[in-house]
Amino acid sequence: MSGGEIRRRAITALAAGLIALPGAALAWRALNGHEVQDLGGGVYEVVGRVGSGAQDYWCGVGDYAISVLGVAAAQRIYIWHPLGPSTVRPGRKAVQFALAPPAGADTSTGYALTMRRAGDNLSAAMAQQYCYDNRFNAILWRPGL
């Protein structure tokens, strides 16, 4: 097999792999390693991992909102769809967020950090602060910090 043939097969295999993983190239990783996907229409999904808690989801969306979307620190981020099955990663849990509240949602803030009520919200800065709760995770996911 010639060098050109090997290169062609390698490129074909790579292309097939990328096609087999829809959305993988579009995913963005927060400081804590959680995947964030833009679902369109101003809705963003943070995909959980085993053991993910509320602060992990808030970290993901807060880091994305400030680092990628460039929102102001005071911008409110709302739970659009509470914790449930991921739309982009079958078999995984996720929370969907938006920069505007869902129609008719109660946006009053409570004392508990939860992922179970549409309309719950934090400022982008407060959400991102949950990324710094465990600096060890940030070092693992973002070398050079």
N, CA and C atoms as an extended XYZ file, in Angstrom:
435
Properties=species:S:1:pos:R:3:atomname:S:1:resname:S:1:resid:I:1 pbc="F F F"
N         0.847       -1.165        0.000 N   MET     1
C         0.000        0.000        0.000 CA  MET     1
C         0.898        1.234        0.000 C   MET     1
N         0.603        2.179       -0.846 N   SER     2
C         1.425        3.384       -0.973 CA  SER     2
C         1.080        4.388        0.140 C   SER     2
N         1.969        5.367        0.325 N   GLY     3
C         1.748        6.406        1.336 CA  GLY     3
C         0.483        7.200        1.071 C   GLY     3
N         0.201        7.467       -0.205 N   GLY     4
C        -1.013        8.203       -0.576 CA  GLY     4
C        -2.267        7.426       -0.237 C   GLY     4
N        -2.217        6.097       -0.452 N   GLU     5
C        -3.361        5.233       -0.134 CA  GLU     5
C        -3.609        5.208        1.380 C   GLU     5
N        -2.550        5.132        2.154 N   ILE     6
C        -2.681        5.113        3.614 CA  ILE     6
C        -3.286        6.429        4.098 C   ILE     6
N        -2.798        7.532        3.551 N   ARG     7
C        -3.323        8.846        3.915 CA  ARG     7
C        -4.808        8.963        3.568 C   ARG     7
N        -5.184        8.503        2.385 N   ARG     8
C        -6.582        8.571        1.959 CA  ARG     8
C        -7.468        7.762        2.889 C   ARG     8
N        -7.016        6.569        3.270 N   ARG     9
C        -7.809        5.726        4.179 CA  ARG     9
C        -7.918        6.351        5.566 C   ARG     9
N        -6.842        6.957        6.020 N   ALA    10
C        -6.856        7.604        7.333 CA  ALA    10
C        -7.842        8.773        7.343 C   ALA    10
N        -7.848        9.569        6.285 N   ILE    11
C        -8.771       10.705        6.185 CA  ILE    11
C       -10.203       10.209        6.108 C   ILE    11
N       -10.436        9.145        5.348 N   THR    12
C       -11.773        8.571        5.246 CA  THR    12
C       -12.248        8.067        6.607 C   THR    12
N       -11.373        7.380        7.343 N   ALA    13
C       -11.730        6.863        8.668 CA  ALA    13
C       -12.026        8.005        9.633 C   ALA    13
N       -11.232        9.064        9.580 N   LEU    14
C       -11.457       10.214       10.434 CA  LEU    14
C       -12.799       10.873       10.121 C   LEU    14
N       -13.093       11.047        8.847 N   ALA    15
C       -14.363       11.651        8.447 CA  ALA    15
C       -15.538       10.794        8.896 C   ALA    15
N       -15.423        9.491        8.757 N   ALA    16
C       -16.490        8.585        9.187 CA  ALA    16
C       -16.689        8.679       10.693 C   ALA    16
N       -15.593        8.800       11.445 N   GLY    17
C       -15.683        8.936       12.898 CA  GLY    17
C       -16.379       10.216       13.312 C   GLY    17
N       -16.092       11.303       12.622 N   LEU    18
C       -16.731       12.574       12.939 CA  LEU    18
C       -18.214       12.548       12.613 C   LEU    18
N       -18.576       11.886       11.544 N   ILE    19
C       -19.983       11.765       11.177 CA  ILE    19
C       -20.720       10.912       12.200 C   ILE    19
N       -20.054        9.906       12.733 N   ALA    20
C       -20.674        9.007       13.703 CA  ALA    20
C       -20.891        9.670       15.055 C   ALA    20
N       -20.251       10.782       15.308 N   LEU    21
C       -20.395       11.482       16.584 CA  LEU    21
C       -21.037       12.845       16.360 C   LEU    21
N       -22.334       12.878       16.050 N   PRO    22
C       -22.961       14.160       15.765 CA  PRO    22
C       -22.872       15.093       16.960 C   PRO    22
N       -22.517       16.325       16.695 N   GLY    23
C       -22.451       17.333       17.735 CA  GLY    23
C       -21.158       17.351       18.517 C   GLY    23
N       -20.335       16.310       18.397 N   ALA    24
C       -19.111       16.254       19.201 CA  ALA    24
C       -18.189       17.419       18.865 C   ALA    24
N       -18.108       17.776       17.602 N   ALA    25
C       -17.222       18.862       17.203 CA  ALA    25
C       -17.777       20.220       17.652 C   ALA    25
N       -19.076       20.281       17.920 N   LEU    26
C       -19.702       21.530       18.314 CA  LEU    26
C       -19.730       21.718       19.822 C   LEU    26
N       -19.383       20.685       20.573 N   ALA    27
C       -19.430       20.766       22.029 CA  ALA    27
C       -18.338       21.684       22.555 C   ALA    27
N       -18.632       22.329       23.664 N   TRP    28
C       -17.674       23.177       24.358 CA  TRP    28
C       -17.574       22.653       25.779 C   TRP    28
N       -16.404       22.666       26.359 N   ARG    29
C       -16.200       22.156       27.717 CA  ARG    29
C       -15.960       23.301       28.690 C   ARG    29
N       -16.702       23.280       29.776 N   ALA    30
C       -16.559       24.274       30.836 CA  ALA    30
C       -15.320       23.962       31.671 C   ALA    30
N       -14.989       24.857       32.577 N   LEU    31
C       -13.840       24.665       33.461 CA  LEU    31
C       -13.881       23.334       34.200 C   LEU    31
N       -15.068       22.853       34.521 N   ASN    32
C       -15.197       21.588       35.244 CA  ASN    32
C       -15.313       20.377       34.315 C   ASN    32
N       -15.161       20.593       33.017 N   GLY    33
C       -15.198       19.500       32.057 CA  GLY    33
C       -16.573       19.142       31.542 C   GLY    33
N       -17.617       19.803       32.031 N   HIS    34
C       -18.964       19.488       31.560 CA  HIS    34
C       -19.170       20.035       30.146 C   HIS    34
N       -19.811       19.235       29.345 N   GLU    35
C       -20.080       19.583       27.948 CA  GLU    35
C       -21.263       20.540       27.872 C   GLU    35
N       -21.110       21.586       27.060 N   VAL    36
C       -22.188       22.545       26.842 CA  VAL    36
C       -22.484       22.577       25.348 C   VAL    36
N       -23.757       22.432       25.011 N   GLN    37
C       -24.186       22.439       23.612 CA  GLN    37
C       -25.179       23.576       23.389 C   GLN    37
N       -25.014       24.288       22.298 N   ASP    38
C       -25.965       25.314       21.879 CA  ASP    38
C       -27.071       24.598       21.115 C   ASP    38
N       -28.285       24.614       21.660 N   LEU    39
C       -29.415       23.931       21.012 CA  LEU    39
C       -30.127       24.828       20.012 C   LEU    39
N       -29.729       26.089       19.945 N   GLY    40
C       -30.400       27.037       19.068 CA  GLY    40
C       -31.552       27.711       19.806 C   GLY    40
N       -31.995       28.822       19.277 N   GLY    41
C       -33.103       29.543       19.890 CA  GLY    41
C       -32.774       30.109       21.259 C   GLY    41
N       -31.482       30.281       21.547 N   GLY    42
C       -31.086       30.847       22.833 CA  GLY    42
C       -31.121       29.869       23.990 C   GLY    42
N       -31.160       28.565       23.684 N   VAL    43
C       -31.191       27.533       24.725 CA  VAL    43
C       -29.880       26.749       24.673 C   VAL    43
N       -29.309       26.485       25.854 N   TYR    44
C       -28.016       25.813       25.971 CA  TYR    44
C       -28.165       24.632       26.918 C   TYR    44
N       -27.615       23.496       26.516 N   GLU    45
C       -27.726       22.288       27.326 CA  GLU    45
C       -26.381       21.942       27.955 C   GLU    45
N       -26.382       21.737       29.263 N   VAL    46
C       -25.198       21.275       29.984 CA  VAL    46
C       -25.424       19.801       30.276 C   VAL    46
N       -24.543       18.967       29.736 N   VAL    47
C       -24.664       17.512       29.877 CA  VAL    47
C       -23.908       17.071       31.122 C   VAL    47
N       -24.596       16.337       31.971 N   GLY    48
C       -24.010       15.884       33.222 CA  GLY    48
C       -23.107       14.682       33.048 C   GLY    48
N       -22.372       14.424       34.109 N   ARG    49
C       -21.525       13.236       34.202 CA  ARG    49
C       -21.961       12.490       35.458 C   ARG    49
N       -21.434       11.308       35.671 N   VAL    50
C       -21.769       10.544       36.863 CA  VAL    50
C       -21.414       11.388       38.087 C   VAL    50
N       -22.359       11.562       38.984 N   GLY    51
C       -22.129       12.312       40.206 CA  GLY    51
C       -22.311       13.814       40.090 C   GLY    51
N       -22.770       14.302       38.945 N   SER    52
C       -22.957       15.750       38.774 CA  SER    52
C       -24.014       16.272       39.735 C   SER    52
N       -23.717       17.426       40.307 N   GLY    53
C       -24.663       18.104       41.181 CA  GLY    53
C       -25.050       19.445       40.594 C   GLY    53
N       -25.909       20.150       41.299 N   ALA    54
C       -26.410       21.428       40.805 CA  ALA    54
C       -25.276       22.402       40.492 C   ALA    54
N       -24.261       22.451       41.360 N   GLN    55
C       -23.184       23.403       41.107 CA  GLN    55
C       -22.405       23.082       39.836 C   GLN    55
N       -22.357       21.812       39.443 N   ASP    56
C       -21.670       21.437       38.201 CA  ASP    56
C       -22.399       21.983       36.980 C   ASP    56
N       -23.722       21.885       36.990 N   TYR    57
C       -24.511       22.398       35.859 CA  TYR    57
C       -24.419       23.928       35.792 C   TYR    57
N       -24.513       24.591       36.963 N   TRP    58
C       -24.417       26.048       36.976 CA  TRP    58
C       -23.040       26.507       36.540 C   TRP    58
N       -22.004       25.806       36.973 N   CYS    59
C       -20.644       26.136       36.525 CA  CYS    59
C       -20.578       26.069       35.006 C   CYS    59
N       -21.088       24.979       34.438 N   GLY    60
C       -21.025       24.797       32.987 CA  GLY    60
C       -21.672       25.936       32.220 C   GLY    60
N       -22.883       26.286       32.617 N   VAL    61
C       -23.583       27.335       31.870 CA  VAL    61
C       -23.004       28.720       32.186 C   VAL    61
N       -22.565       28.949       33.411 N   GLY    62
C       -21.976       30.244       33.747 CA  GLY    62
C       -20.677       30.486       33.002 C   GLY    62
N       -19.834       29.460       32.954 N   ASP    63
C       -18.567       29.577       32.242 CA  ASP    63
C       -18.808       29.792       30.748 C   ASP    63
N       -19.770       29.061       30.187 N   TYR    64
C       -20.107       29.198       28.767 CA  TYR    64
C       -20.638       30.612       28.474 C   TYR    64
N       -21.549       31.076       29.316 N   ALA    65
C       -22.172       32.378       29.082 CA  ALA    65
C       -21.130       33.500       29.089 C   ALA    65
N       -20.195       33.448       30.028 N   ILE    66
C       -19.191       34.512       30.127 CA  ILE    66
C       -18.076       34.326       29.102 C   ILE    66
N       -17.579       33.088       28.972 N   SER    67
C       -16.419       32.843       28.098 CA  SER    67
C       -16.760       32.805       26.618 C   SER    67
N       -17.916       32.266       26.270 N   VAL    68
C       -18.273       32.100       24.855 CA  VAL    68
C       -19.249       33.171       24.385 C   VAL    68
N       -20.317       33.362       25.151 N   LEU    69
C       -21.343       34.316       24.731 CA  LEU    69
C       -20.956       35.755       25.066 C   LEU    69
N       -20.038       35.927       26.015 N   GLY    70
C       -19.586       37.265       26.386 CA  GLY    70
C       -20.623       38.091       27.119 C   GLY    70
N       -21.493       37.433       27.885 N   VAL    71
C       -22.527       38.175       28.606 CA  VAL    71
C       -21.924       38.933       29.787 C   VAL    71
N       -22.625       39.931       30.248 N   ALA    72
C       -22.207       40.700       31.421 CA  ALA    72
C       -22.346       39.830       32.667 C   ALA    72
N       -21.543       40.123       33.673 N   ALA    73
C       -21.561       39.353       34.918 CA  ALA    73
C       -22.936       39.354       35.575 C   ALA    73
N       -23.684       40.440       35.427 N   ALA    74
C       -24.993       40.565       36.066 CA  ALA    74
C       -26.133       39.904       35.272 C   ALA    74
N       -25.854       39.461       34.063 N   GLN    75
C       -26.889       38.818       33.229 CA  GLN    75
C       -27.464       37.610       33.958 C   GLN    75
N       -28.775       37.530       34.039 N   ARG    76
C       -29.420       36.380       34.667 CA  ARG    76
C       -29.424       35.210       33.691 C   ARG    76
N       -29.230       34.020       34.229 N   ILE    77
C       -29.318       32.781       33.460 CA  ILE    77
C       -30.439       31.970       34.104 C   ILE    77
N       -31.340       31.461       33.279 N   TYR    78
C       -32.538       30.777       33.772 CA  TYR    78
C       -32.529       29.296       33.393 C   TYR    78
N       -33.058       28.483       34.278 N   ILE    79
C       -33.296       27.083       33.904 CA  ILE    79
C       -34.473       27.084       32.957 C   ILE    79
N       -34.232       26.596       31.753 N   TRP    80
C       -35.272       26.526       30.727 CA  TRP    80
C       -36.034       25.215       30.855 C   TRP    80
N       -35.286       24.138       31.000 N   HIS    81
C       -35.876       22.809       31.187 CA  HIS    81
C       -35.090       22.118       32.294 C   HIS    81
N       -35.782       21.709       33.369 N   PRO    82
C       -35.072       21.118       34.516 CA  PRO    82
C       -34.340       19.823       34.170 C   PRO    82
N       -33.627       19.315       35.148 N   LEU    83
C       -32.864       18.082       34.999 CA  LEU    83
C       -33.727       16.977       34.400 C   LEU    83
N       -33.202       16.382       33.332 N   GLY    84
C       -33.912       15.313       32.638 CA  GLY    84
C       -32.996       14.699       31.596 C   GLY    84
N       -33.548       13.863       30.731 N   PRO    85
C       -32.732       13.224       29.693 CA  PRO    85
C       -32.122       14.246       28.745 C   PRO    85
N       -30.867       14.031       28.388 N   SER    86
C       -30.179       14.905       27.439 CA  SER    86
C       -30.769       14.731       26.044 C   SER    86
N       -30.861       15.842       25.315 N   THR    87
C       -31.329       15.758       23.929 CA  THR    87
C       -30.179       15.487       22.969 C   THR    87
N       -28.930       15.708       23.427 N   VAL    88
C       -27.774       15.522       22.550 CA  VAL    88
C       -26.932       14.300       22.907 C   VAL    88
N       -27.079       13.784       24.108 N   ARG    89
C       -26.312       12.617       24.557 CA  ARG    89
C       -27.271       11.605       25.175 C   ARG    89
N       -27.853       10.727       24.344 N   PRO    90
C       -28.796        9.733       24.856 CA  PRO    90
C       -28.191        8.933       26.014 C   PRO    90
N       -29.008        8.724       27.035 N   GLY    91
C       -28.567        7.972       28.199 CA  GLY    91
C       -27.927        8.831       29.275 C   GLY    91
N       -27.765       10.112       29.020 N   ARG    92
C       -27.156       11.025       29.998 CA  ARG    92
C       -28.218       12.013       30.482 C   ARG    92
N       -27.973       12.604       31.625 N   LYS    93
C       -28.844       13.640       32.185 CA  LYS    93
C       -28.307       15.007       31.771 C   LYS    93
N       -29.197       15.977       31.696 N   ALA    94
C       -28.797       17.325       31.305 CA  ALA    94
C       -29.795       18.338       31.847 C   ALA    94
N       -29.361       19.592       31.848 N   VAL    95
C       -30.222       20.719       32.196 CA  VAL    95
C       -30.100       21.728       31.067 C   VAL    95
N       -31.230       22.303       30.666 N   GLN    96
C       -31.220       23.321       29.616 CA  GLN    96
C       -31.413       24.700       30.244 C   GLN    96
N       -30.613       25.642       29.763 N   PHE    97
C       -30.614       27.000       30.292 CA  PHE    97
C       -30.860       27.996       29.164 C   PHE    97
N       -31.283       29.214       29.536 N   ALA    98
C       -31.458       30.300       28.570 CA  ALA    98
C       -31.177       31.621       29.284 C   ALA    98
N       -30.993       32.665       28.500 N   LEU    99
C       -30.747       33.997       29.052 CA  LEU    99
C       -32.048       34.754       29.291 C   LEU    99
N       -33.160       34.145       28.942 N   ALA   100
C       -34.487       34.709       29.200 CA  ALA   100
C       -35.336       33.603       29.840 C   ALA   100
N       -36.237       33.954       30.720 N   PRO   101
C       -37.030       32.916       31.388 CA  PRO   101
C       -38.059       32.288       30.451 C   PRO   101
N       -38.407       31.022       30.720 N   PRO   102
C       -39.481       30.402       29.940 CA  PRO   102
C       -40.801       31.131       30.233 C   PRO   102
N       -41.665       31.191       29.255 N   ALA   103
C       -42.953       31.871       29.417 CA  ALA   103
C       -43.722       31.286       30.602 C   ALA   103
N       -44.192       32.170       31.457 N   GLY   104
C       -45.022       31.751       32.583 CA  GLY   104
C       -44.274       31.147       33.756 C   GLY   104
N       -42.960       31.087       33.695 N   ALA   105
C       -42.189       30.458       34.773 CA  ALA   105
C       -42.074       31.403       35.968 C   ALA   105
N       -42.051       30.824       37.157 N   ASP   106
C       -41.820       31.575       38.382 CA  ASP   106
C       -40.321       31.850       38.465 C   ASP   106
N       -39.933       33.107       38.437 N   THR   107
C       -38.500       33.452       38.449 CA  THR   107
C       -38.031       33.961       39.804 C   THR   107
N       -38.867       33.796       40.830 N   SER   108
C       -38.421       34.199       42.167 CA  SER   108
C       -37.288       33.263       42.581 C   SER   108
N       -36.307       33.827       43.263 N   THR   109
C       -35.168       33.015       43.663 CA  THR   109
C       -35.389       32.465       45.063 C   THR   109
N       -34.897       31.257       45.277 N   GLY   110
C       -35.033       30.624       46.579 CA  GLY   110
C       -33.683       30.507       47.252 C   GLY   110
N       -33.656       29.724       48.326 N   TYR   111
C       -32.414       29.542       49.079 CA  TYR   111
C       -31.688       28.264       48.714 C   TYR   111
N       -32.335       27.388       47.988 N   ALA   112
C       -31.718       26.110       47.634 CA  ALA   112
C       -31.219       26.146       46.193 C   ALA   112
N       -30.090       25.514       45.969 N   LEU   113
C       -29.551       25.396       44.616 CA  LEU   113
C       -30.098       24.090       44.060 C   LEU   113
N       -30.964       24.199       43.074 N   THR   114
C       -31.637       23.019       42.548 CA  THR   114
C       -31.674       23.060       41.027 C   THR   114
N       -31.955       21.944       40.439 N   MET   115
C       -32.075       21.827       38.981 CA  MET   115
C       -33.467       21.345       38.607 C   MET   115
N       -34.402       21.474       39.505 N   ARG   116
C       -35.712       20.852       39.330 CA  ARG   116
C       -36.853       21.816       39.007 C   ARG   116
N       -36.563       23.120       38.836 N   ARG   117
C       -37.648       24.061       38.591 CA  ARG   117
C       -37.289       25.040       37.477 C   ARG   117
N       -38.059       24.999       36.396 N   ALA   118
C       -37.871       25.966       35.315 CA  ALA   118
C       -38.097       27.365       35.876 C   ALA   118
N       -37.232       28.287       35.493 N   GLY   119
C       -37.334       29.659       35.963 CA  GLY   119
C       -36.329       29.992       37.057 C   GLY   119
N       -35.804       28.973       37.766 N   ASP   120
C       -34.746       29.246       38.743 CA  ASP   120
C       -33.612       29.945       38.019 C   ASP   120
N       -32.935       30.851       38.683 N   ASN   121
C       -31.927       31.638       37.980 CA  ASN   121
C       -30.836       32.129       38.908 C   ASN   121
N       -29.692       32.399       38.291 N   LEU   122
C       -28.538       32.999       38.946 CA  LEU   122
C       -27.933       34.008       37.979 C   LEU   122
N       -27.117       34.906       38.509 N   SER   123
C       -26.364       35.779       37.618 CA  SER   123
C       -25.265       34.931       36.970 C   SER   123
N       -24.785       35.375       35.832 N   ALA   124
C       -23.717       34.641       35.134 CA  ALA   124
C       -22.483       34.526       36.022 C   ALA   124
N       -22.146       35.592       36.737 N   ALA   125
C       -20.967       35.573       37.603 CA  ALA   125
C       -21.125       34.570       38.739 C   ALA   125
N       -22.307       34.551       39.354 N   MET   126
C       -22.536       33.608       40.450 CA  MET   126
C       -22.487       32.175       39.940 C   MET   126
N       -23.065       31.931       38.780 N   ALA   127
C       -23.042       30.584       38.202 CA  ALA   127
C       -21.602       30.153       37.928 C   ALA   127
N       -20.811       31.048       37.347 N   GLN   128
C       -19.428       30.698       37.024 CA  GLN   128
C       -18.592       30.479       38.291 C   GLN   128
N       -18.949       31.127       39.379 N   GLN   129
C       -18.199       30.958       40.621 CA  GLN   129
C       -18.193       29.510       41.100 C   GLN   129
N       -19.211       28.750       40.736 N   TYR   130
C       -19.241       27.331       41.120 CA  TYR   130
C       -18.117       26.547       40.441 C   TYR   130
N       -17.516       27.088       39.417 N   CYS   131
C       -16.381       26.436       38.763 CA  CYS   131
C       -15.143       26.461       39.661 C   CYS   131
N       -15.074       27.421       40.548 N   TYR   132
C       -13.889       27.587       41.370 CA  TYR   132
C       -14.025       26.928       42.741 C   TYR   132
N       -15.119       26.213       42.916 N   ASP   133
C       -15.352       25.485       44.155 CA  ASP   133
C       -14.312       24.381       44.332 C   ASP   133
N       -13.881       23.814       43.209 N   ASN   134
C       -12.884       22.750       43.245 CA  ASN   134
C       -11.817       23.073       42.207 C   ASN   134
N       -10.807       23.786       42.592 N   ARG   135
C        -9.752       24.233       41.676 CA  ARG   135
C        -9.046       23.055       41.005 C   ARG   135
N        -9.025       21.889       41.666 N   PHE   136
C        -8.373       20.719       41.086 CA  PHE   136
C        -9.021       20.337       39.761 C   PHE   136
N       -10.363       20.401       39.675 N   ASN   137
C       -11.055       20.101       38.418 CA  ASN   137
C       -10.639       21.064       37.319 C   ASN   137
N       -10.515       22.337       37.650 N   ALA   138
C       -10.128       23.328       36.639 CA  ALA   138
C        -8.746       23.031       36.090 C   ALA   138
N        -7.853       22.594       36.955 N   ILE   139
C        -6.498       22.270       36.504 CA  ILE   139
C        -6.524       21.069       35.567 C   ILE   139
N        -7.354       20.092       35.857 N   LEU   140
C        -7.447       18.900       35.000 CA  LEU   140
C        -7.996       19.231       33.621 C   LEU   140
N        -8.982       20.114       33.564 N   TRP   141
C        -9.677       20.351       32.293 CA  TRP   141
C        -9.089       21.498       31.494 C   TRP   141
N        -8.405       22.420       32.109 N   ARG   142
C        -7.845       23.550       31.396 CA  ARG   142
C        -6.373       23.686       31.758 C   ARG   142
N        -5.522       22.861       31.176 N   PRO   143
C        -4.086       22.988       31.472 CA  PRO   143
C        -3.624       24.413       31.196 C   PRO   143
N        -2.720       24.875       32.007 N   GLY   144
C        -2.207       26.225       31.830 CA  GLY   144
C        -2.824       27.216       32.780 C   GLY   144
N        -3.842       26.787       33.545 N   LEU   145
C        -4.448       27.707       34.520 CA  LEU   145
C        -3.546       27.866       35.716 C   LEU   145
